[in-house]
Amino acid sequence: MNTEIKQLLEALRQGQLSTEEVYLRLKMKPFEDVGYARVDLHRKLRQGAAEVIYGAGKTPKQLQGIVRSMKKNGEKRILITRLFEEGAEALKEAEGFTYYPEAKVGIIGDFPTPDGLGTIVVATGGTSDIPVAEEAALTAEILGNQVTRLYDVGVAGLHRTLAHLEELMSAKVVIAIAGMEGALASVIGGLVDCPVIAVPTSVGYGASFGGVSALLSMLNSCASGVSVVNIDNGFGAAYQASMINHISLV
């Protein structure tokens, strides 16, 4: 996780920067108004990670403008979630841009060397949950985490889950992603001693109500240490997991 304020203060302590230089960097404008968006330039200083662009609902020109603002102000890594083909096409010329169509994620810049306390495991109930899982995994990786992917390990074949006990029990955080009845989170929550972040997905037949069934099951989990994010919100789960995985470094 970014520790920019600490790095500035350490540079001040060692005499590499003057008080005036540090003060100038900290007081620079906290956002840039580009007309259709106010790009938060202090997000990394406040929260340890730069603003993430939510791509859905933004026009190609808006996406280009926000990315341009962030890069102009020194942001080297940019994460764009819910980025559809039209938006990705508009950004393809941006230096360092990579599009991950399955996850609908765009990333500008390279992945950092993992600096978290341990590993984040991203587990799915089924193959149909992988798009949400990839959003989570890529988010966790760009935030500086080591990620282990365990896909299609749902409770319809419990032996598939139990075959990965070593990875699950050695994780710092587990993100459990499942649709249908969402039972995976409870099963994993009963096996591990780390936080489990449950992600209900919209995968399932009619009575799953677009993920509401899995959401309610996860909210009512009898396993201790299970928290729940919104339906299909792989990004939110990964961001929270990253905060947990970096907590002693803050």
N, C-alpha and C positions, 0 to 999 in steps of 0.2 A: 504494500500500500504506500502511496506517495507520502513522503515526510518533508515536504518542501519548506514548511515553516522552520522545522528543526534544522534543516540544512542551512537555511539562511542565518539562523542564530549561531550555528556552529561556525559558519564562515566569519561572522562578526567576532566571535570569541577568539578565533585564530588570527584575526587581523586581515583576512582576505577581502573583506568588504568593510566599508565604513558605516557608521551609524546612519549617515544620510542616504547611502545607497540602499541599505536594508529598508529604511523608512519609505523610500521612494517606491520600492518594489511592492511593499505591503499596501501602500495607499493608492496605487494605480487604480483606475476606474474599475469598479466591481462588476460592471456589465457593459456590453456594447449594444446599443439600440440600432438594429438594422431595418427598422420599420415594421416588419411582420413578426419579429422575435427580439427578445432582450437576452442576448447570449450571456450566461452566467460565467464570468471569468474568474471568480473567486471560489467556485465550487471545490476545486482541488485543495485550496488552502483551508476551507472550512471542514470538508468531509473526507479528504484524502484521495478523492478520485474526481476527475473532470466531469462536467455535465455530459450526460448520455443523450443522444438525439433519438427521439421517438419518431420513426419515419412515416408511420401511417397517417394519412391526412395532410401531409405536406407535399407541395408541388415540387417538381424537379428543381426549379429555380430557387425555391426556398431552401431546399436541402443544400444546394450549391453555396448559397449565401451564408448559411450557418456554418458549414464546414470551412469556408473561406475565412470567416471571422475567427473561428477557433484556431486555425493554423496561423493566421496573421499575428495572433496574440500568444504564440509560442506553444500551442498544444501539439504534441508529437503523436499521440495515440488518441484516436477518436472511435467510439463505438456507436453504431446506429442500429437500433432494433426495429423490428416490423418494417423492414425495408423491402419493398416489392420491386419487381423487375424494372418498371419504368424509372423509379428512383435510382436503382443500381446502375442503370444505363447512363443516367445523367452524371453519375459520380465516377464512372470508369476511368476517366482521364486524370483523376486526382492521384497524385504521387503516393504510392504505397497502399492503394485501395485494393481490398479483396472482398469479394462477395460470396457468402455462403447461402445458396438458395434454399436448402432444406430448412435451415434455421431462420431464414429471412433476416440475416444479420450481415451488416457491412462493417468492416474494420479498416481504418486507415492507420498505418504504422505497423511495427513489428510487435510480437508478443514479448513481454518482459520476462526476465529470469524470475521464476517463482521465489517469493520471499515470505510466504506464509509459514505458520507454525507446523503445518502438516498437510495432509491430502484431503481434498474434497471429493467424495464419491458421488457421482450422478447415476442413479439407478432408475430404470423404467420397468413398468409392469409389462409392456408389450412393445413390439416394433412400431406400432402406430403412434406411440408417445415420443418417438425419437425427435421429431422437429422441435418440440418444447424442450427436450433434454439437450439438444444441441445449442439452443439459445442459452440455456443455463451454463453448459460447459464452456462455450466460447466466452461468455461474459466473465465467468470465474477465471479463465486463463488470461484474458486481457487485463484483469485486475491483479494479476500476479500470484496466481494459485496453481499448485500442482493438482491436476484433475485425473481421476480414474473413472472411466465410463463402464457401467455394467448395464447392458441393454437386454431387454426381453427376459427379465428374471422374476416375472410375476408369480402370484400365489396359486395360479391354476396348475402350476408345476412347481411345488415348493422346493423340490430338490435343486432347482435352478438357482434359487436364492441361497440355499444352504451350501452350495458349491463355492460360494464366494465369501464365506465367513471371515477369512483372514483379511481380505480387503475392507470389508464392512467394519470389523472390530478394530482395525488400526486407523480408521478414518478420524479426522478432526471434526468433520461435519458430513452428514449424508443428506443429499437432496433426493427424496423419493417421489417419483413422478408416475402417476397412474390415472387412468380413466375408469370406466365401468363402475365398480363399487368402491374403488380406491383403497383396497385392503393392504396394499404393499407398505404404506407408511406405518401402519400399526404393527405389522410383522417385523419390519426392520427396527422400529422403535422398541420392541421387546427384546432385541438381540444386542444392541450396541449401548455404549456408555457415553456417547457424544450427542450433540443436538441433531435432531432430524427435522428437516424442513420439507413439508409435504406440498406437492404441487398437484392439484386436481386438474385433469385435462378434459377437454370436451369430447373425448373418444367414448363411444358407447352407443347402444341402441336407444330407442325412443324414451323409455322410462328413466334413462340416465339424465334427461333434461339438460343436455348440452354441458354436462360437467357438474351440475348442481348436486346430483346424487353422490359423486365422489367427494365434492366439497363438504357436504354434510357428514359423510362417513369420517373424513379426516378430522373435522372439527370435533367429532364425538369419539375420537380415538381413546381407548383405555390405556394406551402405552404412555408412560411419562416422557417428557422431553420432546414431544412432537408439536411443532408450530405449523401453521398453514398460511399459504399465500393465495392469491386469487386464481381463478381458473386460467390455465395456460400461461401463467406468469413465470416462465423460467427465468427471465431477467431478474425479477424481484427476489426470487429464491437465491439466485447466485450472488446477488449483491449483499444480501444478509449473511450468506455463508462466508463470503469474503471478509466481512467485518468481524465475524467470529474468529476466523482463521488468522486474523492479524491483530487480535485484541491486545495482546501483551506487547505489541510493537508500537502501539499508539503513544 
